[in-house]
Amino acid sequence: MNILNRLKIWQKLALLAAALGMPIALLTYLLVAEKNLAIDFAHQEIRGVQYLQPVRALLQHLAEHRGMSNAYLSGDASFREKITAKQSQLAEDLKAVDTVDTQYGGFLNSADSWQAIKVDWQNLGASVFNLTAPDSFARHTALIEKLLDLTIHVGIASNLVLDPDPDSYYLMDIVVDRLPFVVENLGQLRGMAAGIVARRRISGDDQIRLAKLLGQLEMMREGVQSSLELAFKSNGSLKSILEARQDAFAASAGAFLAVVEPLARSEEVDAALSPSEIFATGTRAIEAGFGLYDATAPALVELLQNRVADLNEKKFTALGGVLGSVALILLFAYGIVRVLGRSLQQAQKVARDIAAGELDHSITIVGSDEVGQLLGALEATQHKLKTVVGEINTAAGTVNAAAAEIAQGSADLSQRTEEQASALEQTASSMEELTATVKQSAEHAGQANQLASAARHQAEQGGQVVEQAV
Protein backbone atom coordinates (compact mmCIF):
# COMPACT_ATOMS: atom_id res chain seq x y z
CA MET A 1 0.00 0.00 0.00
CA ASN A 2 2.90 2.34 0.69
CA ILE A 3 4.00 1.87 -2.89
CA LEU A 4 0.52 2.77 -4.13
CA ASN A 5 0.55 5.91 -2.04
CA ARG A 6 3.68 7.04 -3.86
CA LEU A 7 2.18 6.51 -7.30
CA LYS A 8 0.43 9.13 -9.36
CA ILE A 9 -3.16 8.69 -10.47
CA TRP A 10 -2.23 7.72 -14.03
CA GLN A 11 0.33 5.25 -12.70
CA LYS A 12 -2.28 3.64 -10.46
CA LEU A 13 -4.71 3.39 -13.36
CA ALA A 14 -1.97 1.94 -15.55
CA LEU A 15 -1.22 -0.62 -12.85
CA LEU A 16 -4.92 -1.49 -12.61
CA ALA A 17 -5.16 -1.79 -16.39
CA ALA A 18 -2.13 -4.08 -16.41
CA ALA A 19 -3.65 -6.23 -13.66
CA LEU A 20 -6.91 -6.51 -15.58
CA GLY A 21 -5.09 -6.93 -18.87
CA MET A 22 -3.19 -10.01 -17.75
CA PRO A 23 -6.24 -12.32 -17.43
CA ILE A 24 -7.73 -10.80 -20.58
CA ALA A 25 -4.49 -11.52 -22.44
CA LEU A 26 -4.39 -15.04 -21.02
CA LEU A 27 -8.00 -15.76 -21.99
CA THR A 28 -7.39 -14.28 -25.43
CA TYR A 29 -4.31 -16.44 -25.85
CA LEU A 30 -6.23 -19.55 -24.80
CA LEU A 31 -9.09 -18.68 -27.16
CA VAL A 32 -6.77 -18.06 -30.09
CA ALA A 33 -4.76 -21.19 -29.25
CA GLU A 34 -7.96 -23.23 -29.20
CA LYS A 35 -9.06 -21.83 -32.55
CA ASN A 36 -5.60 -22.43 -33.99
CA LEU A 37 -5.69 -26.02 -32.78
CA ALA A 38 -9.04 -26.51 -34.48
CA ILE A 39 -7.71 -24.84 -37.63
CA ASP A 40 -4.59 -27.02 -37.62
CA PHE A 41 -6.81 -30.04 -37.01
CA ALA A 42 -8.90 -29.19 -40.09
CA HIS A 43 -5.78 -28.45 -42.17
CA GLN A 44 -4.45 -31.87 -41.23
CA GLU A 45 -7.72 -33.41 -42.38
CA ILE A 46 -7.43 -31.57 -45.68
CA ARG A 47 -3.93 -32.98 -46.11
CA GLY A 48 -5.32 -36.43 -45.51
CA VAL A 49 -8.02 -36.06 -48.18
CA GLN A 50 -5.52 -34.60 -50.64
CA TYR A 51 -3.17 -37.51 -49.96
CA LEU A 52 -5.91 -40.09 -50.46
CA GLN A 53 -7.08 -38.78 -53.84
CA PRO A 54 -4.08 -40.08 -55.86
CA VAL A 55 -4.11 -43.22 -53.67
CA ARG A 56 -7.70 -43.71 -54.76
CA ALA A 57 -6.65 -43.56 -58.44
CA LEU A 58 -3.88 -46.08 -57.77
CA LEU A 59 -6.36 -48.31 -55.97
CA GLN A 60 -8.76 -48.20 -58.91
CA HIS A 61 -6.15 -48.90 -61.55
CA LEU A 62 -4.43 -51.61 -59.51
CA ALA A 63 -7.78 -53.38 -59.10
CA GLU A 64 -8.31 -53.11 -62.86
CA HIS A 65 -4.83 -54.51 -63.41
CA ARG A 66 -5.68 -57.41 -61.10
CA GLY A 67 -8.87 -58.19 -63.02
CA MET A 68 -7.14 -57.96 -66.38
CA SER A 69 -4.25 -60.14 -65.20
CA ASN A 70 -6.64 -62.73 -63.78
CA ALA A 71 -8.58 -62.86 -67.03
CA TYR A 72 -5.38 -63.08 -69.09
CA LEU A 73 -3.82 -65.75 -66.89
CA SER A 74 -7.12 -67.64 -66.97
CA GLY A 75 -6.86 -67.91 -70.74
CA ASP A 76 -8.12 -64.70 -72.37
CA ALA A 77 -5.08 -63.43 -74.31
CA SER A 78 -6.92 -60.29 -75.44
CA PHE A 79 -6.10 -58.65 -72.10
CA ARG A 80 -2.33 -58.59 -72.62
CA GLU A 81 -2.19 -55.21 -74.34
CA LYS A 82 -4.67 -53.80 -71.84
CA ILE A 83 -2.41 -54.97 -69.02
CA THR A 84 0.59 -53.23 -70.58
CA ALA A 85 -1.37 -49.98 -71.03
CA LYS A 86 -2.65 -50.22 -67.48
CA GLN A 87 0.90 -50.59 -66.16
CA SER A 88 1.81 -47.32 -67.87
CA GLN A 89 -1.16 -45.70 -66.17
CA LEU A 90 -0.08 -47.18 -62.86
CA ALA A 91 3.38 -45.65 -63.33
CA GLU A 92 1.74 -42.22 -63.53
CA ASP A 93 -0.31 -43.03 -60.43
CA LEU A 94 2.88 -43.91 -58.56
CA LYS A 95 4.40 -40.54 -59.49
CA ALA A 96 1.28 -38.75 -58.25
CA VAL A 97 1.39 -40.56 -54.90
CA ASP A 98 5.14 -39.88 -54.70
CA THR A 99 4.37 -36.18 -55.04
CA VAL A 100 1.79 -36.06 -52.25
CA ASP A 101 3.91 -38.31 -50.05
CA THR A 102 6.82 -35.92 -50.46
CA GLN A 103 4.51 -33.03 -49.63
CA TYR A 104 2.51 -34.55 -46.78
CA GLY A 105 4.38 -37.70 -45.75
CA GLY A 106 6.12 -35.88 -42.93
CA PHE A 107 2.77 -34.78 -41.51
CA LEU A 108 1.15 -38.19 -41.95
CA ASN A 109 4.09 -40.50 -41.20
CA SER A 110 3.32 -42.45 -44.36
CA ALA A 111 6.68 -42.62 -46.13
CA ASP A 112 7.71 -46.10 -44.95
CA SER A 113 4.37 -47.69 -45.82
CA TRP A 114 4.37 -46.05 -49.22
CA GLN A 115 7.90 -47.15 -50.05
CA ALA A 116 7.02 -50.75 -49.16
CA ILE A 117 3.99 -50.60 -51.48
CA LYS A 118 6.16 -49.28 -54.31
CA VAL A 119 8.64 -52.13 -53.91
CA ASP A 120 5.84 -54.71 -53.90
CA TRP A 121 4.34 -53.25 -57.03
CA GLN A 122 7.65 -53.17 -58.88
CA ASN A 123 8.13 -56.87 -58.12
CA LEU A 124 4.56 -57.72 -59.08
CA GLY A 125 4.52 -55.65 -62.27
CA ALA A 126 7.77 -57.22 -63.48
CA SER A 127 6.55 -60.79 -63.00
CA VAL A 128 2.81 -60.60 -63.65
CA PHE A 129 2.90 -62.47 -66.98
CA ASN A 130 4.81 -65.34 -65.40
CA LEU A 131 2.41 -65.97 -62.52
CA THR A 132 -0.52 -68.30 -62.20
CA ALA A 133 -3.96 -66.74 -62.02
CA PRO A 134 -4.49 -67.55 -58.30
CA ASP A 135 -1.00 -66.34 -57.40
CA SER A 136 -1.44 -63.12 -59.38
CA PHE A 137 -4.85 -62.53 -57.85
CA ALA A 138 -3.53 -63.16 -54.34
CA ARG A 139 -0.53 -60.87 -54.76
CA HIS A 140 -2.64 -58.12 -56.29
CA THR A 141 -5.13 -58.45 -53.46
CA ALA A 142 -2.36 -58.35 -50.84
CA LEU A 143 -0.98 -55.19 -52.44
CA ILE A 144 -4.43 -53.61 -52.54
CA GLU A 145 -4.90 -54.49 -48.88
CA LYS A 146 -1.70 -52.60 -48.14
CA LEU A 147 -3.13 -49.63 -50.00
CA LEU A 148 -6.29 -49.91 -47.94
CA ASP A 149 -4.17 -50.09 -44.79
CA LEU A 150 -2.38 -46.95 -45.97
CA THR A 151 -5.78 -45.33 -46.47
CA ILE A 152 -6.78 -46.17 -42.90
CA HIS A 153 -3.39 -45.00 -41.61
CA VAL A 154 -3.76 -41.67 -43.40
CA GLY A 155 -7.32 -41.36 -42.09
CA ILE A 156 -6.03 -41.78 -38.54
CA ALA A 157 -2.85 -39.70 -38.90
CA SER A 158 -4.74 -36.86 -40.57
CA ASN A 159 -7.44 -36.75 -37.87
CA LEU A 160 -10.10 -37.58 -40.43
CA VAL A 161 -11.50 -40.38 -38.28
CA LEU A 162 -11.84 -37.86 -35.42
CA ASP A 163 -13.74 -35.27 -37.42
CA PRO A 164 -15.98 -33.32 -35.00
CA ASP A 165 -18.83 -32.25 -37.33
CA PRO A 166 -21.58 -34.69 -38.39
CA ASP A 167 -21.72 -33.79 -42.09
CA SER A 168 -17.97 -33.93 -42.67
CA TYR A 169 -17.64 -36.98 -40.42
CA TYR A 170 -20.05 -39.04 -42.52
CA LEU A 171 -18.37 -37.90 -45.73
CA MET A 172 -15.06 -38.95 -44.17
CA ASP A 173 -16.64 -42.30 -43.32
CA ILE A 174 -17.50 -42.79 -46.99
CA VAL A 175 -14.07 -41.70 -48.27
CA VAL A 176 -11.94 -43.57 -45.72
CA ASP A 177 -13.95 -46.48 -44.33
CA ARG A 178 -16.67 -47.30 -46.85
CA LEU A 179 -16.10 -46.74 -50.55
CA PRO A 180 -12.48 -47.98 -50.80
CA PHE A 181 -13.54 -51.33 -49.34
CA VAL A 182 -16.73 -51.48 -51.41
CA VAL A 183 -14.88 -50.93 -54.67
CA GLU A 184 -12.16 -53.38 -53.58
CA ASN A 185 -14.78 -56.07 -53.04
CA LEU A 186 -16.33 -55.14 -56.36
CA GLY A 187 -12.88 -55.45 -57.91
CA GLN A 188 -12.34 -58.86 -56.34
CA LEU A 189 -15.78 -59.93 -57.54
CA ARG A 190 -15.05 -58.61 -61.02
CA GLY A 191 -11.69 -60.37 -61.27
CA MET A 192 -13.02 -63.63 -59.84
CA ALA A 193 -16.10 -63.62 -62.07
CA ALA A 194 -14.06 -62.75 -65.18
CA GLY A 195 -11.65 -65.60 -64.40
CA ILE A 196 -14.48 -68.08 -63.85
CA VAL A 197 -16.12 -67.10 -67.13
CA ALA A 198 -12.76 -67.25 -68.93
CA ARG A 199 -12.18 -70.81 -67.59
CA ARG A 200 -15.77 -71.78 -68.32
CA ARG A 201 -16.00 -73.70 -65.11
CA ILE A 202 -16.82 -72.96 -61.49
CA SER A 203 -15.93 -74.93 -58.41
CA GLY A 204 -17.68 -75.17 -55.08
CA ASP A 205 -14.97 -73.04 -53.52
CA ASP A 206 -15.54 -70.42 -56.20
CA GLN A 207 -19.23 -70.35 -55.41
CA ILE A 208 -18.54 -69.98 -51.69
CA ARG A 209 -16.13 -67.12 -52.30
CA LEU A 210 -18.59 -65.45 -54.66
CA ALA A 211 -21.40 -65.78 -52.13
CA LYS A 212 -19.20 -64.39 -49.40
CA LEU A 213 -18.20 -61.39 -51.51
CA LEU A 214 -21.80 -60.79 -52.52
CA GLY A 215 -22.91 -60.81 -48.89
CA GLN A 216 -20.12 -58.45 -47.84
CA LEU A 217 -20.92 -56.13 -50.71
CA GLU A 218 -24.56 -55.95 -49.74
CA MET A 219 -23.68 -54.88 -46.19
CA MET A 220 -21.06 -52.43 -47.42
CA ARG A 221 -23.50 -50.83 -49.87
CA GLU A 222 -25.98 -50.41 -47.05
CA GLY A 223 -23.24 -48.77 -44.98
CA VAL A 224 -22.50 -46.30 -47.79
CA GLN A 225 -26.21 -45.59 -48.17
CA SER A 226 -26.61 -45.04 -44.41
CA SER A 227 -23.62 -42.67 -44.19
CA LEU A 228 -24.90 -40.65 -47.13
CA GLU A 229 -28.37 -40.35 -45.63
CA LEU A 230 -26.90 -39.20 -42.32
CA ALA A 231 -24.69 -36.68 -44.13
CA PHE A 232 -27.73 -35.36 -46.03
CA LYS A 233 -29.64 -35.09 -42.76
CA SER A 234 -26.80 -33.11 -41.18
CA ASN A 235 -26.28 -30.87 -44.20
CA GLY A 236 -29.07 -30.66 -46.75
CA SER A 237 -26.88 -28.93 -49.33
CA LEU A 238 -24.87 -32.14 -49.80
CA LYS A 239 -27.86 -33.90 -51.29
CA SER A 240 -27.81 -31.85 -54.48
CA ILE A 241 -24.10 -32.62 -54.87
CA LEU A 242 -24.04 -36.34 -54.14
CA GLU A 243 -27.50 -37.76 -54.71
CA ALA A 244 -27.10 -38.24 -58.47
CA ARG A 245 -23.75 -40.00 -57.94
CA GLN A 246 -25.32 -42.12 -55.25
CA ASP A 247 -28.12 -43.22 -57.57
CA ALA A 248 -25.68 -43.93 -60.41
CA PHE A 249 -23.53 -46.10 -58.17
CA ALA A 250 -26.53 -47.97 -56.80
CA ALA A 251 -27.77 -48.67 -60.34
CA SER A 252 -24.37 -49.74 -61.73
CA ALA A 253 -23.54 -51.92 -58.73
CA GLY A 254 -27.02 -53.48 -58.87
CA ALA A 255 -26.58 -54.29 -62.56
CA PHE A 256 -23.18 -55.91 -61.96
CA LEU A 257 -24.41 -57.96 -59.01
CA ALA A 258 -27.38 -59.09 -61.06
CA VAL A 259 -24.93 -60.56 -63.60
CA VAL A 260 -22.67 -62.20 -61.00
CA GLU A 261 -25.27 -63.59 -58.61
CA PRO A 262 -26.32 -66.42 -60.98
CA LEU A 263 -22.72 -67.67 -61.02
CA ALA A 264 -22.85 -68.19 -57.26
CA ARG A 265 -26.03 -70.27 -57.59
CA SER A 266 -25.19 -72.30 -60.70
CA GLU A 267 -22.72 -75.11 -61.16
CA GLU A 268 -22.22 -74.22 -64.81
CA VAL A 269 -21.12 -71.03 -66.52
CA ASP A 270 -23.62 -69.49 -68.91
CA ALA A 271 -22.19 -69.78 -72.39
CA ALA A 272 -23.60 -66.37 -73.26
CA LEU A 273 -21.34 -64.68 -70.72
CA SER A 274 -17.93 -63.38 -71.78
CA PRO A 275 -15.01 -62.30 -69.62
CA SER A 276 -14.97 -58.92 -71.35
CA GLU A 277 -18.64 -58.37 -70.60
CA ILE A 278 -18.21 -59.34 -66.95
CA PHE A 279 -15.16 -57.15 -66.68
CA ALA A 280 -16.84 -54.18 -68.38
CA THR A 281 -19.97 -54.45 -66.22
CA GLY A 282 -17.87 -54.68 -63.07
CA THR A 283 -15.71 -51.80 -64.24
CA ARG A 284 -18.79 -49.59 -64.71
CA ALA A 285 -19.89 -50.39 -61.17
CA ILE A 286 -16.42 -49.64 -59.82
CA GLU A 287 -16.18 -46.44 -61.84
CA ALA A 288 -19.56 -45.36 -60.49
CA GLY A 289 -18.26 -46.07 -56.99
CA PHE A 290 -15.15 -44.01 -57.64
CA GLY A 291 -17.35 -41.35 -59.23
CA LEU A 292 -19.20 -41.12 -55.94
CA TYR A 293 -15.80 -40.99 -54.19
CA ASP A 294 -14.62 -38.23 -56.53
CA ALA A 295 -17.72 -36.18 -55.72
CA THR A 296 -17.53 -36.88 -51.99
CA ALA A 297 -13.85 -36.04 -51.47
CA PRO A 298 -14.07 -32.47 -52.88
CA ALA A 299 -17.28 -31.92 -50.92
CA LEU A 300 -15.42 -33.02 -47.80
CA VAL A 301 -12.51 -30.70 -48.58
CA GLU A 302 -14.94 -27.83 -49.13
CA LEU A 303 -16.59 -28.48 -45.76
CA LEU A 304 -13.18 -28.54 -44.11
CA GLN A 305 -12.12 -25.34 -45.85
CA ASN A 306 -15.38 -23.68 -44.81
CA ARG A 307 -14.69 -24.80 -41.26
CA VAL A 308 -11.21 -23.28 -41.41
CA ALA A 309 -12.66 -20.04 -42.78
CA ASP A 310 -15.33 -20.01 -40.07
CA LEU A 311 -12.77 -20.67 -37.35
CA ASN A 312 -10.51 -17.93 -38.70
CA GLU A 313 -13.45 -15.55 -38.81
CA LYS A 314 -14.36 -16.37 -35.21
CA LYS A 315 -10.73 -16.06 -34.16
CA PHE A 316 -10.25 -12.68 -35.81
CA THR A 317 -13.66 -11.51 -34.59
CA ALA A 318 -12.66 -12.45 -31.05
CA LEU A 319 -9.28 -10.76 -31.48
CA GLY A 320 -10.94 -7.71 -32.95
CA GLY A 321 -13.42 -7.61 -30.09
CA VAL A 322 -10.68 -7.94 -27.51
CA LEU A 323 -8.45 -5.37 -29.18
CA GLY A 324 -11.41 -3.04 -29.65
CA SER A 325 -12.38 -3.45 -26.00
CA VAL A 326 -8.79 -2.83 -24.92
CA ALA A 327 -8.61 0.25 -27.13
CA LEU A 328 -11.92 1.49 -25.69
CA ILE A 329 -10.70 0.83 -22.15
CA LEU A 330 -7.46 2.68 -22.87
CA LEU A 331 -9.44 5.55 -24.37
CA PHE A 332 -11.67 5.71 -21.31
CA ALA A 333 -8.65 5.45 -19.03
CA TYR A 334 -6.95 8.27 -20.92
CA GLY A 335 -10.09 10.39 -20.62
CA ILE A 336 -10.42 9.61 -16.91
CA VAL A 337 -6.76 10.40 -16.26
CA ARG A 338 -7.05 13.61 -18.23
CA VAL A 339 -10.22 14.75 -16.43
CA LEU A 340 -8.87 13.71 -13.03
CA GLY A 341 -5.52 15.31 -13.77
CA ARG A 342 -7.08 18.64 -14.73
CA SER A 343 -9.46 18.64 -11.78
CA LEU A 344 -6.76 17.64 -9.31
CA GLN A 345 -4.36 20.23 -10.73
CA GLN A 346 -7.08 22.84 -10.29
CA ALA A 347 -7.71 21.61 -6.73
CA GLN A 348 -3.99 21.75 -6.02
CA LYS A 349 -3.73 25.31 -7.40
CA VAL A 350 -6.76 26.42 -5.39
CA ALA A 351 -5.29 24.90 -2.22
CA ARG A 352 -1.99 26.67 -2.84
CA ASP A 353 -3.76 29.98 -3.52
CA ILE A 354 -5.76 29.58 -0.32
CA ALA A 355 -2.53 28.82 1.56
CA ALA A 356 -1.02 31.96 0.02
CA GLY A 357 -4.04 33.99 1.09
CA GLU A 358 -5.51 34.45 -2.38
CA LEU A 359 -9.22 33.81 -2.05
CA ASP A 360 -10.46 35.17 -5.37
CA HIS A 361 -9.57 32.11 -7.52
CA SER A 362 -12.28 31.07 -9.96
CA ILE A 363 -13.06 27.34 -9.61
CA THR A 364 -14.54 25.41 -12.55
CA ILE A 365 -16.44 22.32 -11.41
CA VAL A 366 -16.91 19.62 -14.09
CA GLY A 367 -19.02 16.62 -13.14
CA SER A 368 -20.44 15.44 -9.86
CA ASP A 369 -17.93 12.73 -8.99
CA GLU A 370 -15.68 12.72 -5.96
CA VAL A 371 -13.21 15.09 -7.58
CA GLY A 372 -16.06 17.44 -8.48
CA GLN A 373 -17.26 17.22 -4.90
CA LEU A 374 -13.71 18.01 -3.75
CA LEU A 375 -13.64 21.10 -5.95
CA GLY A 376 -17.06 22.07 -4.62
CA ALA A 377 -15.79 21.70 -1.07
CA LEU A 378 -12.74 23.80 -1.93
CA GLU A 379 -14.99 26.43 -3.47
CA ALA A 380 -17.15 26.47 -0.32
CA THR A 381 -14.02 26.59 1.82
CA GLN A 382 -12.66 29.49 -0.21
CA HIS A 383 -15.97 31.34 0.04
CA LYS A 384 -16.17 30.72 3.80
CA LEU A 385 -12.58 31.80 4.33
CA LYS A 386 -13.22 34.90 2.28
CA THR A 387 -16.22 35.71 4.48
CA VAL A 388 -14.26 35.02 7.66
CA VAL A 389 -11.33 37.11 6.47
CA GLY A 390 -13.73 39.95 5.65
CA GLU A 391 -15.24 39.77 9.09
CA ILE A 392 -11.76 39.65 10.61
CA ASN A 393 -10.75 42.69 8.59
CA THR A 394 -13.82 44.57 9.83
CA ALA A 395 -13.12 43.54 13.40
CA ALA A 396 -9.48 44.46 12.96
CA GLY A 397 -10.54 47.95 11.82
CA THR A 398 -12.66 48.38 14.92
CA VAL A 399 -9.85 47.11 17.10
CA ASN A 400 -7.41 49.47 15.39
CA ALA A 401 -9.71 52.44 16.09
CA ALA A 402 -10.10 51.43 19.72
CA ALA A 403 -6.38 50.91 19.97
CA ALA A 404 -5.81 54.39 18.58
CA GLU A 405 -8.16 55.88 21.17
CA ILE A 406 -6.46 53.87 23.88
CA ALA A 407 -3.09 55.05 22.62
CA GLN A 408 -4.30 58.68 22.71
CA GLY A 409 -5.62 58.23 26.26
CA SER A 410 -2.38 56.60 27.24
CA ALA A 411 -0.48 59.54 25.81
CA ASP A 412 -2.65 62.00 27.77
CA LEU A 413 -2.26 59.95 30.92
CA SER A 414 1.47 59.83 30.37
CA GLN A 415 1.58 63.58 30.02
CA ARG A 416 -0.45 64.11 33.22
CA THR A 417 1.69 61.56 34.97
CA GLU A 418 4.79 63.46 33.92
CA GLU A 419 3.28 66.70 35.21
CA GLN A 420 2.37 65.09 38.51
CA ALA A 421 5.85 63.61 38.73
CA SER A 422 7.31 67.10 38.24
CA ALA A 423 5.05 68.48 40.99
CA LEU A 424 5.99 65.63 43.23
CA GLU A 425 9.63 66.36 42.54
CA GLN A 426 9.04 70.00 43.53
CA THR A 427 7.16 68.90 46.63
CA ALA A 428 9.97 66.55 47.49
CA SER A 429 12.43 69.39 47.09
CA SER A 430 10.33 71.59 49.40
CA MET A 431 10.07 68.75 51.84
CA GLU A 432 13.81 68.34 51.75
CA GLU A 433 14.22 72.07 52.44
CA LEU A 434 11.64 71.84 55.21
CA THR A 435 13.40 68.84 56.65
CA ALA A 436 16.67 70.76 56.63
CA THR A 437 14.96 73.73 58.33
CA VAL A 438 13.36 71.49 60.92
CA LYS A 439 16.67 69.78 61.48
CA GLN A 440 18.32 73.14 61.84
CA SER A 441 15.54 74.31 64.18
CA ALA A 442 16.02 71.11 66.18
CA GLU A 443 19.71 71.85 66.40
CA HIS A 444 18.92 75.45 67.47
CA ALA A 445 16.41 74.13 69.98
CA GLY A 446 19.06 71.82 71.38
CA GLN A 447 21.41 74.65 71.71
CA ALA A 448 18.68 76.77 73.36
CA ASN A 449 17.93 73.93 75.71
CA GLN A 450 21.58 73.73 76.62
CA LEU A 451 21.64 77.47 77.10
CA ALA A 452 18.47 77.29 79.22
CA SER A 453 19.93 74.49 81.28
CA ALA A 454 23.06 76.52 81.80
CA ALA A 455 20.98 79.58 82.68
CA ARG A 456 18.90 77.56 85.05
CA HIS A 457 22.01 76.18 86.65
CA GLN A 458 23.43 79.62 86.97
CA ALA A 459 20.10 80.82 88.39
CA GLU A 460 20.11 78.05 90.87
CA GLN A 461 23.65 78.97 91.80
CA GLY A 462 22.60 82.64 92.00
CA GLY A 463 19.71 81.63 94.22
CA GLN A 464 21.96 79.76 96.49
CA VAL A 465 24.22 82.77 96.63
CA VAL A 466 21.28 84.95 97.47
CA GLU A 467 20.15 82.55 100.11
CA GLN A 468 23.60 82.47 101.46
CA ALA A 469 23.67 86.18 101.27
CA VAL A 470 20.54 86.48 103.19
Secondary structure, 3 states (H helix, E strand, C coil): CHHHHCCCHHHHHHHHHHHHHHHHHHHHHHHHHHHHHHHHHHHHHHHHHHHHHHHHHHHHHHHHHHHHHHHHHCCCHHHHHHHHHHHHHHHHHHHHHHHHHHHHHHHHCCHHHHHHHHHHHHHHHHHHHHCCHHHHHHHHHHHHHHHHHHHHHHHHHCCHHHCCCHHHHHHHHHHHHHHHHHHHHHHHHHHHHHHHHHHCCCCHHHHHHHHHHHHHHHHHHHHHHHHHHHHHHHCCHHHHHHHHHHHHHHHHHHHHHHHHHHHHHCCCCCCCCCHHHHHHHHHHHHHHHHHHHHHHHHHHHHHHHHHHHHHHHHHHHHHHHHHHHHHHHHHHHHHHHHHHHHHHHHHHHHHHHHHCCCCCCCCCCCCCCHHHHHHHHHHHHHHHHHHHHHHHHHHHHHHHHHHHHHHHHHHHHHHHHHHHHHHHHHHHHHHHHHHHHHHHHHHHHHHHHHHHHHHHHHHHHHHHHHHHHC
